[in-house]
Amino acid sequence: MSNLVFRFATVSGQNLHWFLRRNCSFKPSQLGWIYLSLCLVSLGIASFFWVNGARLVMPFAWLELVAVGVAFLVYARHATDGEHISLQGSCLVVERETGGRLERAEFRREWVRIEPKVGDGSLIQVSMQGRSMEVGRFVRPELRPALASEIRMALRAA
């Protein structure tokens, strides 16, 4: 396998790993700091107006912060979503994390099938003996056929 060139995979000894992750601008910890600074600024401005007699500004500031906080929580919950495909000896392991829930499936190298689910730009279906898993959510649709052929090539290599 050492003489093969991989576009998406990482070679680690005799094992291959494909890490397919969501492209996120901020990590959940960074988002927490952004939210904290937003709270300080918003509540500071609302406090200024509250002290100067505009009493209705404060409840709306709190309402705004709760709404933004809920949106940030939803974002943070899915910021670490991803797929990890690894070829370890005679076993292809597919792990998919979505919203904190991990799904894992193992497939025998000799019997696994890698094919598009419907068409060229569709998700990649990894299947064997009635079990299947879809991968490629975090890869652009036009790159999914290249990823599928790379996985197939790695499965055929001795």
N, C-alpha and C positions, 0 to 999 in steps of 0.2 A: 504494500500500500504506500510505501514511502516514495515511489516514483510517480504517483498520481498527483495531479494538481486539483485542489478543491477551492471553490469560490466561496462557499458558505460554511464549510466545516472547519473545525479546529482539530488538528492531529495531536494526540497525546499518547505517545508510545505506539501500541498496536490498536488503540481505540480511536474512534472518530466521534466528535460531538458537534451537533448543530444547535446553536443557541438562537432562537427566534424570539425577539422581544418587541414589545410595544415601544414606539419612539416617543418618549415623554420628555417634555421640556424641563420638568422639575421632579425631583425625588420627593416622596412624602414628607421627609424631614425639612426640606427646603420650603415646601408648601406651608408647613406649620409656622415657620419663621415669617413668611410673607403674610400669613393670616394674622399673626400676632401684631406685626407692624401696622397692618390695615386697621385692626381693632384700636390700637393706640391712637392713630391719626383720626379715625372716625369719631371715637368717643371724646377725644380732645376738642374737636371742632363742635360736636354736639354739646359738650359741657360749656363751652364758651357761650353758645347761643342760649342755653338753658339759664345760665347765670344772668344773661342780659334780657330775660323775660320771654324768650321764645320757647315755651315749655313743651311744645309738640315735636320739636326736633329730636329730643332724646328717644322717645319710643320708636320713631322711624329709624333712627340710627341703630337701635338694638334689633329691629326687624330686619334691616339690611344685613347686619352682621350674622344673624341666624341663617338667613337665606344663603349668603355667601359661604358660610361654614358648612351647610348641608351640601352645597355644590362641591366644595373642596373635599369633603369626605367621600363623596361618590367618585370623584376623580382619583383620590389617593387609594381607594379600594382596588381600582383597576390599573394603577400605575405600574405594578409589578407583574402584571399578567404576561405570560410567555409560554413558549413551548421549548422543550429540550428533547432532542432526538440523539440517541447515542448507539453506536455500533460497538458492542463489546464481545469479541470472539464470535460465537455463533448466535448471538442474541441481539435483536434490534429493540431497544427500549424507547418508548414514547411517553413523555410526561407533559401534561398540559395543566397550567395553573390559570384559573379564571376566578377573579374575585375572592382569592384566598382558598379556593377549593382545588385540590390536586387530584388529577386523574392520571393513572399509570397503566400502561399495557406493555406486555413483552411479546415479541414475535420471533419465531425461529427464522434464522437467516435464509435457509433453504426454501421455505414455503411462503414467505411474505410477498405480497404484491403491492406495488407502488403505482398508483394511477390517478388521473384527475377524476374528481367525483362526477362531473357532468361534462364540462368543456375545457377548452384550453386555459382560460383564466380562473377556473374554479379552484376550490381547495383540493389538496392532495389527500387521497384516501389510502391509508395504510391498512391492509387487511390480510387475514389468514384464518381459514377454517371457521367462518361465520363471525369472527370478531373483527371489528374495524375501528379506526380512529381517524379523524380528520385533522390535518396539520396545514400550516401555511397561512394562518390568519394574519400574521405580522410580516408577511412578505408581499410586496406589490404584485398584483395579479399577473403582470407580464413577466415576472421573474419566477413564478411558481413552476412552470415547465422545466426551467433550468435546475431548480432545486430538486424536483422529482427525478430528473435524469442523473443528477449528481448522487442522490441516495441510491438509485438503481446501480450505478457504476460502482459505488462502494460495496454494495451487497454482492456483486459479481466478482470483485477482486478477491484474490485468495489470501 
